[in-house]
Amino acid sequence: MKTTDRNALIAFPILILVGFLIALAGSQGGVLIFGVPLFALSVGLAFLIQWLAFIPAYLLQTEKFFDLTGSITYISVISIAITFSAGADARSLLLSALVVIWAIRLGSFLFGRIKKAGKDDRFDELKPSFIRFLNVWTIQGLWVTFTMAAALVAITTTTRKELDVFAIVGFLIWIFGFAIEVMADSQKSRFSANPENKGKFIQTGLWSRSRHPNYLGEIILWIGIAVIAFPVLQGWQWVALISPVFVTLLLTRVSGVPLLENKADKKWGGQEDYESYKKRTPVLIPGLRS
């Protein structure tokens, strides 16, 4: 067995354990379905959907519906949670609507992008290995769990509170982040679609203020979700506030910014205009040095 496969085999139960611990913490004070916490069932469903989708993905050696499956998972889990939660209130409905809107928009955007590109080269080395490819799907289940934790806890908890200043502020933060993400994706799509820009990098619009404005928008909108959920969290449910922290760390330290920065450096590194762009444009937050 290859070292990479052996490491992946060791990582698999760890991923499951982390998901189990989050399910355990978020279930405190939550709605029960046949004696089982609805939050825990929701987390289990997030992983189950990934594993079911993995089967045809591995057999066909394709990653084309990976991102789409992630969005479908968000929508499915949220829909089931709101359906079976006890007396869903305005806060729960608001959170559900925001997550679904985000998932539909991002899922359709990413699916359209990979359909046009034909493949995602990040998966080239992973697809042939059963356990490594399975881990990718398992990680997506964990990603869904972490990012949606605050919203899911607020939806499945038995604690209910009327909409307040936290809901209003959180909603405004979400709108701001969502707008940034949509605008950034739209600007880059238009730039890439122009034949005159072939082989060039975008440095206009929001991309002139941040090298990754779409990720900035993503982080902001999940902060908004956490703010809306904040008033109904209690006990171990406070763990759910890891949601925006996880999104931030994932995008800035693991799979987002580092990968794209490395890819861009290999493609344009050394070019005067690119090096100048990097020097004057912050990685993420406008106004901060890169």
N, C-alpha and C positions, 0 to 999 in steps of 0.2 A: 504493500500500500504506500502511495506517495505521501510525503510529509504534509503537503497541503490538504490531502484528503483526511489524514490522521488528525490534523488540527481541527478540521471542520467537524469531524466525528466527535471530538471532545467538546467543541463549542455548542453543538446541537442541544444537549441536555441543559447547558447553562442558559441558553436562550429561553428554553421552556421554563426553567426555574425562575428567571427574572419575570416572565409573563405571569407565572403563578403568584409570585409575591405581590405584584401590582394588583392582580385580581383579588387577592386576599385583603389588601389594604383598602382598596376602593369599595369593597363590599360592605364595610362597616356602616351600620345605620341605613342600609339600602333595602329596597323592595325584594321580597322573596317570591320565587316562582316554584311551587311544589317543594318548598323547603330549601331551594338553592338560590343564592343571591343573583339577582338579575344582572348586576355588574359583572360578576364572574362568568355568567353564561354568555354575556356580550363579548367578553375577552376571548372566551373559548371559540365563539363563532368567528371572530376575526382571524384566528389561526386556522380554523377548519376550512374556511373559504380559500386561504392561501394554499393549503395542502391539496385541496381538490383541484385547484387551477394548475398546480405544479405537475400533476400527472400528465395531462395532454401536452403541457409545455415541454416536459422532459422527453416524452415520446416523439414529439415533432421537432425537438431541438429549436425552440423558438422563444423569444422574449417579447414578441410583439404585443401581447396583451397583459404584460406585467403591470404597467402603470394603470391600465384600465381596470384591472382586477383590484388594485389598491383603492381606486375611487369607488368601485362597486361595493367594496367591503365597508367603507365609511358609510355609504348610503344605507346598506343593508343593516348594519349594526345599529345605527342611529334610529332607523325606522322601527326595528323590532323593540329597541329600548323604550322609545316613546309610546309604542303601542301597549306594552305591558307594564309601564310604570304606573304607580298608583296616583290617580288624579293629576295627570300632567298639567302644570300651570303655565302661565305666560312666559316665565323664565326658561322652562324646559322647551317650550315651543319655539322660542326665539333662538336658543342654542341649536336646536335641531335644524331649523331653517338655515342658519348661517353655515353650519357644517355641510349640509346637503348642497347649498348653492356653491360653496367653495369646491366641493368634490366634483360636482358636475362640470364646472368650468375648467378646473385643472385637468381632470381626467380626459375630457374631450380634446383639450389642447394638446396634451402629451400623446394621446393615441393618434391624433392627426399628424403630429410631428414624426413619430416613429413609422407611421404608415407611409409617409412621404420619403423618409430617409431609407426605409427598408430594413434597418437593423440598428441595434445599439451595441457598439463595439465593446462596451464595458462587460458584456456577458460572454464574449468569445471564449475566454479561457475557463469560464465557469460551467457552461452548458454541458460539456461532455462528462463532467463528474456528477454522479447522482447526489452525493452528500453535499457537495459545495453548492450545487444549484438549488437543492432543497433548502439549505441554510439561507440562501438569498430570499426565498419566499417566506421562510420562517421569520427572518429579520423584518420583512415587510409587515408581517402580522404584529410583531413587537412595535414597529414604527407606528402603525395604526393605533395600537393600544396606548402608547405613550402620548402621542400628539392629541388624541381625543379624550384622554383621561379626565381632564377637568370638566369638559362638557358632559361626558358619560356619567360621571359621579353626580353632577347636578341634576341630571335627568332621572337617574335611578334612585336617588336618595329619598327617604321618607320626610326629610326636612323641606318645608316649602316656605318661601317668602315672596311677597309681592315685588313687582319690579321697583327698583330704587335707583339711586344715583349711580351705583355700581353697574347696573344694567345699561343705563344711558351712556356713561363714560366708556364702558366696554364696547358697546355697539358702535360708538363713534370711532374708537380705536380700530375696530375690525373694518369698518368702512374705509378708513384711511389706508390700512394695510392692503386690503383687497384691491383698492383702486391703484395703488402703486404696482402691485403684482400684475394686474391685468394690463396696465399701460406699458409696463416694461416688456412683457411677453409680446404684446401687440407691436411695439416699436421694433423689437428684434426680428419678429416674423416678417414685417414689411422690409426691413433692411436686407434680410437674407434672401427674400424673394426677388430682389432687384438684381438682374444679371450683372450690372455695373459694379456691384459690391462683392463679386465672387473672389474669394481669397482674402477679403479684408475683414477687419474686426469693427464692431460697432462702437462709436464713441460720441453719439449724439443723443439728444433727448435726455431721459433719465440716466442713460448710460454715460453721460458726460459728468454726472454728479456722483455716481457710484458704479463700481465695476460689476456689481451684482445686485441691482435694484430689485429684481424679482425675488431674490432671497430675503432682502430687507423687508419687502412687503409681506412675505410669508411669515416671518418672525413676528412682525407687528400684529397681524391679524389673529395669531394664536395667543398673543398677550391679551388681546381684546376678549377672546373667548374665556381666558382664565379670570379676567376681571369680572365678567358677567357671572361666572360660577362662584366666585369668592365668598359671597355672603352665606351660602348654604353648606359650605364645607365644615366638617367637624372631625375631631379625633384623627384616626389614621387616614381619613379622606384628604387631609392636607397634602398627602403625597402626590395628589393629582396636580398640584401646582408645578410639578416637575415638567409638565407639558411644554410650556414655552421655552423652558431651560433646555429640554431635550432637543427641541426643534432647532434652537440656536446652536447648540454644540454639534448636532448632526450636520447642519448646513455649513458651519464655519470651520469645523475641525475634522470631519470625516468624509462624507460623500458629496458635498456640494462645492464650496469654494476651493478646497485644496485640489480636487480633481480637475476642475475647469481652469484654475490658475496654472497648473502643471501642463495641461494640454495646450493652453494659449502660449506659454513660455516656449514650448517645443516648436510651435508653429510660427510665432512672430518674434520670439526672443532675439535681441540684437538689432532689430529694426529700430531706427531712430524715432519714428512716430509712435511705435508701440511702447518703447521705453519711456518716452515723454508722457504718454497717456497714463502709464502705471505710476509715474512719479507725481503727477498732478491730481490723480483721481483716487480717492479712498477705496479700499476694498469693499466696504459695505456702507458705512454711515457717512453721509455728506458732511463735510466740515472737519472730519477727523483725518489725520495723516495716515497714509497707507503703510 
